[in-house]
Amino acid sequence: MNKSTRDPNIKDQHLNHVNIDTETGRTVLTKSQSRKSWRMLAIALGACIFLSACSNSVTSEQAEQPSVEQTSNMSSTGDGTNNTQNSGPEEGAMVTPDNFIDTLMKGSKDVIYNQFSLELKEEVTLEQFKEATDNFLKDVTSWDQVVNAKMNNLAEHAWRDQTGTKGVRVYFTEDNQIVSLSIQPLETHEDTDLKLTQTEFKLPMKGEWYVFWGGNDVLSNYHYEHETQRYALDIIRAKKGFSYDGDSQLNESYYAYGEPLHAAADGTVVEIKNDISDNTPGVMNAEEPAGNFVVIDHGHGEYSITAHIKEGTISVKKGDKVKQGDLIGELGNSGNSSEAHLHFQVSDGPDLFTSRSVNIRWADQSQQLTRGKTIQGLPE
């Protein structure tokens, strides 16, 4: 949804991403870039379609596509930590999510490169890959796994180094082909991470859902890099590791499409949009990043935005007083969105593109609303 940082390659310019630029999800390594320090590099190689919420996605189709992962909650060491004491597989051996980090640290870069998809190899040479990773890995001694998720036959794994300043993300197909790989610097915003809304919110949907983007770092939440969407969530519905059943080109095939949406807290409706057509999955509307949406003033300078609503389904109007749980519309695939999903955030003003995102105080604090987690919404 971030108009100021749109990337034409991103699926949903408003909320979702998979790249060094959390809003765009991808930055291709060029020859000139390969001569700079790793801090200026990001390798996000691949032509996969990932959920692209409202901001920008790896490719317009990557960032906002909500059905890309389902957590397996298993790390290569079992405790979420991946030490680099063991060497990677021998030359010619298969690189898998379990041995990827060891191979990157101690093994052969050629082995990893050999498993790149053809599209990735077209974007970066072996020499560029080696130079970038060699610079990037200096002073790294160990990794903690941040993401271990699988959705729609695509597995995502991400790690953060011992200092918390470097991150690695890789996507594997079922046959262990590497379709996307990124290396990137990480930063935190502790000043705002610890400041929660005064209003206590509940999730605006019912039943079981899946967090596609969420968390306080760019590996878990591509929005995090951007102040206007830092604590936004992109949420999809999934069953057995898939966000859809049937024809992937039909909105009706997606489990999230048409699901009822509710007011997350008491407040006054201050803005709506209800006439944006829903996209064909994979085709995004960058001119209207948020699509159809409802903005609610909850007091205390806190405004929630519920975005990507289905055309013509909004059941409230400007000036309406709503109670927590009241129906406000149905989830759709409008705006800069590649697939039916919910974009939800709270800001310090009603304008999504100029206001600052605020970390949300949830009524149920037992759930982790971070990437790859299955969560429970309102009772059905």
CORQUI-V313368 format. One record per residue. N is the residue number from 1. PSI is psi in degrees with one decimal (none if undefined). Layout:
# CORQUI-V313368
n->N psi->PSI
n->N psi->PSI
This chain:
# CORQUI-V313368
n->1 psi->-6.1
n->2 psi->98.2
n->3 psi->-34.2
n->4 psi->-15.4
n->5 psi->30.3
n->6 psi->142.4
n->7 psi->123.0
n->8 psi->-16.0
n->9 psi->0.8
n->10 psi->139.6
n->11 psi->-58.0
n->12 psi->106.9
n->13 psi->-0.7
n->14 psi->-30.2
n->15 psi->-19.7
n->16 psi->146.6
n->17 psi->162.3
n->18 psi->44.8
n->19 psi->-170.3
n->20 psi->-39.0
n->21 psi->102.0
n->22 psi->-22.7
n->23 psi->-26.4
n->24 psi->-23.1
n->25 psi->-13.8
n->26 psi->137.9
n->27 psi->121.8
n->28 psi->133.5
n->29 psi->127.4
n->30 psi->168.4
n->31 psi->-40.4
n->32 psi->-36.7
n->33 psi->-32.6
n->34 psi->-13.7
n->35 psi->-4.1
n->36 psi->174.1
n->37 psi->160.9
n->38 psi->-25.4
n->39 psi->-20.1
n->40 psi->5.5
n->41 psi->151.1
n->42 psi->127.5
n->43 psi->111.9
n->44 psi->85.1
n->45 psi->124.4
n->46 psi->158.7
n->47 psi->23.3
n->48 psi->160.3
n->49 psi->115.9
n->50 psi->161.6
n->51 psi->126.9
n->52 psi->106.3
n->53 psi->-128.7
n->54 psi->-10.5
n->55 psi->-93.5
n->56 psi->150.9
n->57 psi->177.7
n->58 psi->-47.9
n->59 psi->164.8
n->60 psi->-24.6
n->61 psi->-9.7
n->62 psi->-46.3
n->63 psi->-40.8
n->64 psi->1.0
n->65 psi->107.5
n->66 psi->-13.2
n->67 psi->51.5
n->68 psi->-19.3
n->69 psi->153.9
n->70 psi->129.1
n->71 psi->144.8
n->72 psi->-11.3
n->73 psi->32.3
n->74 psi->130.3
n->75 psi->168.0
n->76 psi->-21.0
n->77 psi->-5.1
n->78 psi->-19.1
n->79 psi->12.3
n->80 psi->-2.1
n->81 psi->137.7
n->82 psi->99.4
n->83 psi->162.9
n->84 psi->31.9
n->85 psi->-31.0
n->86 psi->145.5
n->87 psi->160.4
n->88 psi->-176.0
n->89 psi->156.7
n->90 psi->162.1
n->91 psi->130.5
n->92 psi->-11.9
n->93 psi->164.2
n->94 psi->131.6
n->95 psi->129.5
n->96 psi->168.8
n->97 psi->-32.5
n->98 psi->-31.2
n->99 psi->8.5
n->100 psi->-50.1
n->101 psi->-41.2
n->102 psi->-40.1
n->103 psi->-42.4
n->104 psi->-38.6
n->105 psi->-42.4
n->106 psi->-14.6
n->107 psi->-154.7
n->108 psi->125.6
n->109 psi->-27.4
n->110 psi->-38.5
n->111 psi->-43.8
n->112 psi->-47.9
n->113 psi->-35.8
n->114 psi->-22.5
n->115 psi->3.8
n->116 psi->146.0
n->117 psi->163.1
n->118 psi->-36.3
n->119 psi->-39.8
n->120 psi->-41.9
n->121 psi->-27.5
n->122 psi->-22.7
n->123 psi->-23.7
n->124 psi->141.4
n->125 psi->166.2
n->126 psi->-41.0
n->127 psi->-41.7
n->128 psi->-42.2
n->129 psi->-46.2
n->130 psi->-45.7
n->131 psi->-44.7
n->132 psi->-46.8
n->133 psi->-35.8
n->134 psi->-43.3
n->135 psi->-41.5
n->136 psi->-36.7
n->137 psi->-3.1
n->138 psi->133.0
n->139 psi->3.5
n->140 psi->130.8
n->141 psi->-27.0
n->142 psi->166.1
n->143 psi->146.2
n->144 psi->133.4
n->145 psi->130.9
n->146 psi->-37.8
n->147 psi->133.2
n->148 psi->94.8
n->149 psi->156.1
n->150 psi->132.3
n->151 psi->137.2
n->152 psi->44.8
n->153 psi->18.1
n->154 psi->125.2
n->155 psi->130.8
n->156 psi->136.0
n->157 psi->135.4
n->158 psi->144.7
n->159 psi->152.6
n->160 psi->137.7
n->161 psi->174.7
n->162 psi->-19.6
n->163 psi->-12.9
n->164 psi->13.8
n->165 psi->-4.5
n->166 psi->143.1
n->167 psi->150.7
n->168 psi->135.3
n->169 psi->137.1
n->170 psi->144.1
n->171 psi->129.6
n->172 psi->142.1
n->173 psi->177.6
n->174 psi->-29.3
n->175 psi->20.4
n->176 psi->21.4
n->177 psi->137.5
n->178 psi->114.2
n->179 psi->-12.0
n->180 psi->137.8
n->181 psi->130.5
n->182 psi->145.0
n->183 psi->137.5
n->184 psi->150.4
n->185 psi->151.3
n->186 psi->146.1
n->187 psi->157.8
n->188 psi->162.2
n->189 psi->69.2
n->190 psi->-26.5
n->191 psi->-36.3
n->192 psi->-22.0
n->193 psi->-35.6
n->194 psi->-4.2
n->195 psi->108.0
n->196 psi->158.6
n->197 psi->150.4
n->198 psi->-35.4
n->199 psi->141.6
n->200 psi->121.4
n->201 psi->154.0
n->202 psi->155.0
n->203 psi->139.8
n->204 psi->17.9
n->205 psi->165.6
n->206 psi->152.1
n->207 psi->-160.0
n->208 psi->133.6
n->209 psi->173.9
n->210 psi->128.8
n->211 psi->111.1
n->212 psi->-41.4
n->213 psi->127.5
n->214 psi->142.1
n->215 psi->170.5
n->216 psi->44.8
n->217 psi->158.8
n->218 psi->-18.8
n->219 psi->-32.5
n->220 psi->-22.7
n->221 psi->103.4
n->222 psi->-21.5
n->223 psi->-24.0
n->224 psi->-30.2
n->225 psi->-19.6
n->226 psi->122.2
n->227 psi->-33.8
n->228 psi->-17.8
n->229 psi->18.1
n->230 psi->-40.6
n->231 psi->23.3
n->232 psi->156.0
n->233 psi->141.5
n->234 psi->123.6
n->235 psi->136.0
n->236 psi->173.2
n->237 psi->137.6
n->238 psi->152.2
n->239 psi->126.1
n->240 psi->40.1
n->241 psi->12.3
n->242 psi->146.0
n->243 psi->-4.1
n->244 psi->166.3
n->245 psi->119.1
n->246 psi->-141.4
n->247 psi->114.8
n->248 psi->-9.4
n->249 psi->2.2
n->250 psi->128.5
n->251 psi->-36.0
n->252 psi->-14.6
n->253 psi->-15.0
n->254 psi->131.7
n->255 psi->-29.1
n->256 psi->-23.3
n->257 psi->127.7
n->258 psi->-0.6
n->259 psi->142.0
n->260 psi->144.1
n->261 psi->144.8
n->262 psi->159.3
n->263 psi->130.3
n->264 psi->-14.8
n->265 psi->165.7
n->266 psi->148.5
n->267 psi->-168.5
n->268 psi->129.7
n->269 psi->124.9
n->270 psi->-13.6
n->271 psi->141.6
n->272 psi->160.1
n->273 psi->132.6
n->274 psi->6.5
n->275 psi->19.9
n->276 psi->127.3
n->277 psi->146.5
n->278 psi->143.5
n->279 psi->154.4
n->280 psi->132.3
n->281 psi->130.5
n->282 psi->-14.0
n->283 psi->118.9
n->284 psi->156.4
n->285 psi->89.0
n->286 psi->-18.1
n->287 psi->-24.5
n->288 psi->73.7
n->289 psi->-43.7
n->290 psi->-15.0
n->291 psi->-143.1
n->292 psi->139.0
n->293 psi->164.7
n->294 psi->128.1
n->295 psi->127.9
n->296 psi->130.9
n->297 psi->117.7
n->298 psi->8.1
n->299 psi->173.6
n->300 psi->19.1
n->301 psi->31.2
n->302 psi->124.7
n->303 psi->124.9
n->304 psi->146.3
n->305 psi->126.9
n->306 psi->115.4
n->307 psi->166.2
n->308 psi->34.9
n->309 psi->150.1
n->310 psi->137.3
n->311 psi->132.3
n->312 psi->6.5
n->313 psi->-5.3
n->314 psi->128.1
n->315 psi->9.5
n->316 psi->165.7
n->317 psi->165.3
n->318 psi->135.3
n->319 psi->-14.5
n->320 psi->139.9
n->321 psi->129.4
n->322 psi->151.7
n->323 psi->153.1
n->324 psi->126.8
n->325 psi->-12.1
n->326 psi->142.5
n->327 psi->133.1
n->328 psi->-13.6
n->329 psi->-166.1
n->330 psi->144.0
n->331 psi->138.7
n->332 psi->-153.9
n->333 psi->46.5
n->334 psi->155.1
n->335 psi->-156.5
n->336 psi->68.3
n->337 psi->137.0
n->338 psi->-12.4
n->339 psi->151.1
n->340 psi->120.1
n->341 psi->163.3
n->342 psi->130.7
n->343 psi->123.2
n->344 psi->135.0
n->345 psi->166.0
n->346 psi->134.1
n->347 psi->166.9
n->348 psi->10.9
n->349 psi->167.6
n->350 psi->-15.8
n->351 psi->113.5
n->352 psi->-31.8
n->353 psi->-9.1
n->354 psi->-17.4
n->355 psi->161.9
n->356 psi->137.1
n->357 psi->142.6
n->358 psi->137.5
n->359 psi->136.6
n->360 psi->133.9
n->361 psi->113.8
n->362 psi->143.4
n->363 psi->-40.1
n->364 psi->101.1
n->365 psi->6.2
n->366 psi->-16.9
n->367 psi->142.0
n->368 psi->109.7
n->369 psi->64.3
n->370 psi->161.9
n->371 psi->130.1
n->372 psi->-2.0
n->373 psi->141.5
n->374 psi->130.9
n->375 psi->160.9
n->376 psi->124.9
n->377 psi->-151.8
n->378 psi->153.4
n->379 psi->139.6
n->380 psi->none
